[in-house]
Amino acid sequence: MITDTEVKIKGVQALTKSLGNVGAERFIALIQREPFDYTKWQRILWEDQSIEEISSKAMKIYEESAGQPAQPDRRKRDGAAR
């Protein structure tokens, strides 16, 4: 598990990589300026996708960034899906 500081650093790096320096600062300013319910935002963000779709997309992104296949869900592989 990574520390809170590491999460913040990686988050800023991801924002900067995706949005650039100015866009990342703008995003942070917008989040700080407005009341923000992260849990509600996540529910809205993913409401039209199944957990399988989200997982598949996450594995694809991981594979592209790490250069190797992601490990499939062990429960499915072993036939013990919940």
C-alpha positions in Angstrom: 0.0 0.0 0.0 1.3 3.4 -0.9 1.3 6.4 1.5 -1.1 9.4 1.2 1.9 11.5 0.0 2.6 9.0 -2.8 -1.0 9.0 -3.8 -1.0 12.8 -4.1 2.3 12.8 -6.1 1.0 10.2 -8.5 -2.3 12.0 -8.8 -0.6 15.3 -9.7 1.7 13.5 -12.2 -1.3 11.8 -13.8 -3.2 15.1 -14.0 -0.2 16.9 -15.5 0.4 14.1 -18.0 -3.2 14.1 -19.1 -4.0 17.8 -18.9 -0.7 19.6 -19.0 0.5 22.0 -16.2 -2.1 24.6 -16.7 -5.0 22.1 -17.1 -4.0 20.3 -14.0 -3.9 23.5 -12.0 -7.2 24.5 -13.4 -8.7 21.1 -12.4 -7.4 21.3 -8.9 -8.7 24.9 -8.5 -12.2 23.8 -9.8 -12.3 20.9 -7.3 -11.3 23.1 -4.4 -13.7 25.8 -5.4 -16.8 23.7 -5.5 -18.4 21.3 -3.0 -17.3 17.9 -4.3 -18.7 14.5 -3.3 -16.2 12.0 -4.7 -18.4 9.0 -4.0 -21.4 10.6 -5.8 -19.1 11.6 -8.7 -17.8 8.0 -9.1 -21.3 6.6 -9.1 -22.3 9.0 -11.9 -19.0 8.5 -13.8 -19.4 4.7 -14.1 -23.2 4.4 -14.0 -23.6 3.1 -17.5 -20.8 0.5 -17.3 -20.7 -2.9 -15.7 -17.9 -3.9 -13.4 -16.6 -6.2 -16.1 -16.4 -3.4 -18.6 -14.6 -1.1 -16.1 -12.2 -4.0 -15.2 -11.5 -4.8 -18.9 -10.7 -1.1 -19.7 -8.5 -0.9 -16.6 -6.6 -4.0 -17.6 -6.1 -2.7 -21.1 -4.7 0.6 -19.8 -2.4 -1.3 -17.4 -1.1 -3.5 -20.2 -0.4 -0.5 -22.4 1.4 1.3 -19.7 3.3 -1.7 -18.2 4.0 -3.5 -21.5 2.7 -6.8 -20.2 -0.6 -8.5 -19.8 -2.6 -7.9 -16.6 -3.4 -10.9 -14.5 -7.1 -11.9 -15.0 -9.3 -12.0 -11.9 -8.2 -15.2 -10.1 -11.8 -15.9 -8.9 -13.0 -16.2 -12.5 -10.0 -18.2 -13.6 -10.5 -20.7 -10.7 -14.3 -20.8 -11.3 -15.1 -19.2 -8.0 -16.6 -15.9 -9.1 -18.9 -14.4 -6.5 
